[in-house]
Amino acid sequence: MLVTAQLILPGITALNLVRRVKRAVLLACMFSLAGSLGGFFAAHYLNLPLGATIVICFFILFVISVLIKSARQR
């Protein structure tokens, strides 16, 4: 379940913000790096499980992208 979330969340987060595939791939790579590093540091400093913390960071990025998408549509 965690691996699936780690594979899917950066991609759908990027697709919420851009429509071109090339830009979405680049943005998904950046989200993946940001979520992984953020989750790693949060897990280390807060003494939390690493995989779940990374997925939580990815989910937070996804929620932010949904909010940005809804703000753009208004």
Secondary structure, 3 states (H helix, E strand, C coil): CHHHHHHHHHHHHHHHHCCCHHHHHHHHHHHHHHHHHHHHHHHHHHCCCHHHHHHHHHHHHHHHHHHHHHHHHC
